[in-house]
Amino acid sequence: RVSMICKSAAKQKHIQEPFLMKQDLFIHLACYFYSRRAHNFCRRKITSSFSSTTMKISNAVLLLASLSSANAELRGAVYLQSDSNIQATSTTSTVEINEVGMDGLVEAFCGAAVAISEAFWKNGGKPHSEDDAYPQAACDAAYEEAVAALTGAYNYPDPVLFKPTLTTAQFTFRPTMEGALSYFIGTDCLLKSGNDGAQFPPGNDGSAFREFGFALANYRTHTGLSDCHWAPDSYVTGNNVGVAQGKVIFERTEGTTSVVDKTFSFGVYRSGAVVITGHHSSLDIGAEQSTQYTFDDAEF
């Protein structure tokens, strides 16, 4: 049914002003969260109708907010129903965070990673070893997509317990917006496109710390992400809180893949929208690196 709605909407260009009608928001949200599974044709058509991830992910937040509050405010995640701040300042009702909702936000993360990469490479980005590898237009496009993703699907600019896959001390954890942007789009693009003073680490000019940006996929011999898949393993569901873990499979344009183990935690904005409040990532390892033993004739 989602596939049919999505394909029909794409053909008729039904979603021109997604902020006007709830049914438009529903269709767009359904297409974005489920079109990878339902219909690739839909994803291509819908994506071409919108300028950036701002429409894709922020509309999801607006839809969830519209169902519970007429005056949506993005003021940080509510972690527990008994939180005294909720009792004192908020009328947010209890929101059940279930498997479908969590899958949707992780799919949004996947879609955003690919969108950031495509924005960079389609706007003149070049392999990191070449001259002018990070032109202004490419960095601006990637930055726009990354900001939309991090402020739409995540709890940023409020804290997020984000531990990226490949970071080292003293910059292992990225609870701030600037740290997350740096990891997503890299030091060079953040320096070119980020707001003044919004660098990571604070005051960085690229001489003492530099990272490539995982979503650009512009490191070693990689030249961009082509797709991303979420393979959930298990969940903890609940009211106003939830946790999901599983594997994310990144596909790159040159045909290589990476499998990453993920744990996401979820909370609820005071507006009623579910957001990612924690994101822990680690590499999937082979048997030769493991501390466990598996016997060939064992059955589980």
N, C-alpha and C positions, 0 to 999 in steps of 0.2 A: 504493500500500500504506500509506503514512504517513497519507494522507487517511482511509482506512478504519479504521485503528487509532485515529486521533485522534477521529473521529466516534463510533466505538463507545465509546471511553473516556468521552467527554463525555456520551453518552446514559445510560450505566450508572453515571455518577459514580464510575468506577473509581478515580480518583486522589483519595482523601480524606486519606491520610497518606503523602505522597510520600517521607518519610524512611525508611519501613519496608522497602521492597522495591526491588531494583535494577530490576525490570521496570517498576515504577511510574515510577521516575526516567527510564528510557529513553523511555517513552511520553510523559511530560511534556516531556522535552527535545525529542523529535521534534516534538511538537505546537507547542512554542514556536518552534523554529528554522524549521520548514517549513510551518506552517499558513497563513501569508500566501499561499504559493504553492499549497498543496494544497487548503485548504478554509476559507473565511472563516467558515462556520458553526462550525467547530471552534474557531477563535480566540475567538469570542464566548462559546461555552460554557465553554471551559477557563478563560478570563480570569475569568468569573463565579465559578469555583470557588475562586479564590485571592485573598487579600487584597491582595497587592502584588507588585512586581517581585522582592521577596525570594525568593518561591517560584519565580518564572520563571527568574531568572538564577543565583541561588545554587545551585539544584538542578543546573544545568548544570555548575557548578564541582564540586559534590559527586559527580556521576556520573563525571566525568573523573578525579577524585581517587581514587574507589573502585576504579578499574581498575588503579591503579599503586601505591597505598600504603594500608595499613590505618590508618595514623596520619597523616592529612592535616594539614599545617601550611601556612598562608598566610604565607610569610616572604619574599616578593619573587621576582621573576622570575629564572629561570636563562637567561642570554643565550647562553652558549657551552658546549659539552660539556666543553671543556678547562678551564673555570673551576675554579680551585684550591679554592674553597669547596665545590663539588660533590664533588670528590674527597675532601675532608677530612670533610665533615659530612653528605652526602646520599647516599641510595641510589636517587635518582630515575633511572629508566632513560630512554634516549633516546626522545623523542616526535616522531613525524613530524607536522609542521604542514603540512597540505595545503589545497587550495582549498576543500573542503567545510567544514573546520573554521573557516577564516578567514571564509568567507561567513556561517557560523552566528553568529559573534561580532559581525559588523557588523550582521546582522539583529537581534541582541539589542540593540545600540545603538539601532537604529531603533525597535524596540518600546519601549525604555525612554524615549526622547524623547517618544513619544506618550503613554505611561503617566503620565509626570510632568505633562504638559500636562492630561490628563484629570483627574488627581487634583486639580490646582489649581482648575480651572474647575467641577468637579462638587461641590466643597466650599466654594463661595461666593466664589471669586475673581472680581474685577471688572476692567474695563478700567482701565489705569493712571491715566487722567485723572480717575477718579471718587473720591469719598471712601471711605475704608476699602477701598481696592482690594486690599489684601493681608491678609485676615482670618487669624487664627491657625490656624483649622482647615484652610484652604486651603494655607497655607504648611507646616503640619505634614505634610499628606498628600503634597505635592510633595517635601518634604525626605526623607521615608521612601523614596519611590520612587527618588530620586536617589542616596541613600546605598547602597541595594541594588544599583543599576546600577554605580556606580563601584567598589564593593568586590567585586562579583561578576564583571563582565566585564573590568574593568581591573586594573592592577597596584597601584592605590591600596590602602592608604595609603602604600605605597612609591612612589618617583618614577615618573611617566609623562611622556614628552616630548610634551606636549599643547599644540598651537598652535591655538586656536579660530579661527573664521572672522573674526569682527568684534571684534578687540581691538587696542588701540593701546599704544604705549610710555607708561608704563613697566610696563604690566601685560599685555604681549603674550602671554607664555608662562605656562602654568599647570601646573607639575610637581607641585604639592601638591594634596592632597585639598580643602583650603579654597578654593584658586583655581578648581578644577574645579567645586565646588559653587556657587560664586558665579556662574560663567558659566552653569551649567545652570538654577538657580532664582532668580538675581538677589540683589541686596544686601538688599532689604527682607525677603524670606523667610528668607535666611540669618541676618539679625540677629534675627528672631523665633524661628526654629526651631533654629538651630545651637547647638552646645555653647558654653559660656563660653570665650572665648579662641580660638575656631575661626572667626574672621572673616577676610575678605580685602579689602584687605591687612591684616596683623596690626594690631589696635587700631582698625580702621575702625568708625566709628559712622554712616556714611552721609552725613556732612557734606562730606567731601573727595573721596569716590569712590563712584559708584553705577552699577550696571548692571541692566538689566531682567531678564535671564535668558532665554537663547534657547529653552529647552525649554518655558517657560511660554507663549511666543509672545504676550507681552503688551506690545507696543511698537508705536509708530506707530498704525495702525488694526487691527492683528492681534488676534485673540481666540482663540488656541489652535491646536494642531496636530491634524490629523485623520488623517494617514497619513504613512508614510515608506517609501521604496523604495531598495534598493541595486542599482546597475547596475555590476558589476565590469568592469574593463578588462584588468588584467594582474596577475600574481602572481610572487613569488619564494617557492618552497617549500623546505623543508629540515628538518633535525633540530634541534629546539628553537628554531628561528627561522623567521620567515616575514614576508612583506610583501605587502600587497595595495593596489591603487589603483583608483579608479573614481569614480563619481558617486553622490551621495545626493540624492534628490528628496524634499523636504519639502512636504506638502500642508497647507494651513490651512483652518480651518473656514469662512472667508469665501470660499473658492474660489481663492485665490492659491497659487502654488507658488514655491519657490526651489530652484535646482540648485547644489550645492556639490561642488567637487572634493576628494576625500579620499585620503590615504595613511595606512594603518594598519600598524604593525609589531606583531609578536606574539612572545611568549616563553612560557616554561613555569614555573609555580610549582614549588617543590620537591615539592609534593604530586602533581604530574603534570598539573595543569589548565592549559590554554592560556588566556592572558590578553592583553589589549591593552597593549603597552608604549609605543607611540607613536601619536599621532593628530594629523596635520597637515591643516588645512582651509583652503581658499581659495575665493573666489567664482568661479563660472563666468562668463566675460565674453563679450561680443559682439564681432563683427568690428571695430566702430568703436573698440574699446579695445585691440585687439591690435597686436602688432608684426610679425605675419606677414601674408603676402599669399596669397590663394586666388583662382585664376582660374576663371571660370564654366565654361569648357570643359575644365577639367582633370579627369582620371579617375584614381582611386587604387585 
